[in-house]
Amino acid sequence: MVAPGSDERTIAIDIADEQALAPVVNDFAAAVERGDVIALTGDLGAGKTAFARAFIRHLAGDPTLDVPSPTFTLVQAYDTPRFPVVHADLYRLTGDEELAELGLDSLPDGTVLLVEWPEKAPGVLPADYWEFALSLDPARGETYRRLVIAGHGRVAARARRFAALRRFLDESGYGGATRVPMAGDASTRSYERLVLPDRTLILMNSPRRADGPPVKDGKPYSAVAHLAEDVTPFVAIARALHARGFSTPAIHAADLAEGFVVLEDLGEELAVSGRPPAPVRKIYEAAVHVLVALHKQTLPAAIEVSPHVVYRLPAYDMDAFLIEVELLLDWYLPFRDAALSAAERARYLALWREALEPAAAARETWVLRDFHSPNLLWLPQRRGIGCLGLLDFQDAVIGPAAYDLASLLQDARVTVPAAWELDLLGSYIRSRTIDNPAFDALGFAQLYATMAAQRASKILGIFARLDRRDGKPQYLAHLPRVWTYLQHTLEHPALAPLAAWYRDHVPPPG
């Protein structure tokens, strides 16, 4: 529990006994990152080694792991599933020469370093580190400790967020939950499963998006592309869809300013199965029906989030479409060592502007924007449109209905057979025509091809950027699939000028 004495930069925690360390260790293990340095300070017997032991056992996933005090060996190393850990106790350090022999300045990349008695070796700590200060209070009992956690240098911002999250969980009633990290996505958001005695919930930790450099009219990429800057759009759209019968996660608690949300746990049954994963036909059919149900509704542009707080969905406009297709030029072409003249870049954008005019004019529905297998959960116990759980819709915009269908049927993560795509596209068009005999099937098919090609071009750029800029090469495995979708889609007659440009200037994945 957060104790009096905490402030924006520190968090003070009362620890009744060694057993009470468990939730603190659990919380910090979720916040620690590769390469972190943690200074453990306090008097003899304050509990520094007890904390280090609990922390290492937690990371190792082994509550019985032998974690001796390194008082005499000075250093102990451990391999854990997330990263290597080195535990150093400098109490008996005899001088700089012995410190140099420990090799603390040349640890393997990503090693987390726990240092007891860092004051014995001035200079052992980098500019950026965590500090865990433990103190005794005999008046409150022999086992009582107070722990004050602070961050120094660049860690200060993370420590502030750690403290804010701890307060949020305590104040919302989930402070006692066991926190289990979950696999993240390509964004800066992180997720944890909160394990309670009677249920599990999901904690979404979504810090406000930092503005990047201006790229157009003084605006950063995220503003031009209409990407969510905080969790307000997620909460607004989740509640609005839930009220209409769609299975978005129920919101149990939210701090809009900090970006913390406690969500209903919809489980882990995805729309794919097997190794390698392949789409499950009945789930994709259900997903098409969910889109039909969404697209035949009249949906508002403004959604009330809370009293006096209204969120307005932006339009998927020409600027957003174009800055997304520019990702192909800025990231994919350099990734393939393909040079492009200024004149050809201008030609590319002119061709896309012409092709996208119908899409920019089609302000038809809420476009969830990432309607594909990683964000779809199968809920067979629920009926109708509720059988499909929906995630990751915070970047939703008002735009063409065809976009989300193309996102589903040309799934970047798994291969949707071409025969399935054609069949399910036809199913969607038939359902829309039954509901509205005036539905423009040919116009929709053209929009579908345009949106599929636009999205594939964007994704080629994003996956190349994830490799080059963010050090995530695993996304490159999907490039051949996305390339195949793109070639197929460019066969639509309306995209013939673009198809010719791509043939001349865009090489396939290597």
Beta strands, then each sheet from edge to edge (+ up, - down):
strand 1: 10-15
strand 2: 37-41
strand 3: 75-79
strand 4: 84-89
strand 5: 112-116
strand 6: 129-136
strand 7: 145-152
strand 8: 178-181
strand 9: 190-195
strand 10: 200-205
strand 11: 214-216
strand 12: 219-220
strand 13: 251-255
strand 14: 260-264
strand 15: 272-273
strand 16: 278-279
strand 17: 302-306
strand 18: 309-312
strand 19: 365-367
strand 20: 376-378
strand 21: 388-390
strand 22: 397-399
sheet 1: 1+ 7- 6+ 2+ 5+ 4+ 3-
sheet 2: 8+ 9- 10+ 14- 13+
sheet 3: 11+ 12-
sheet 4: 15+ 16-
sheet 5: 17+ 18-
sheet 6: 19+ 22-
sheet 7: 20+ 21-
end
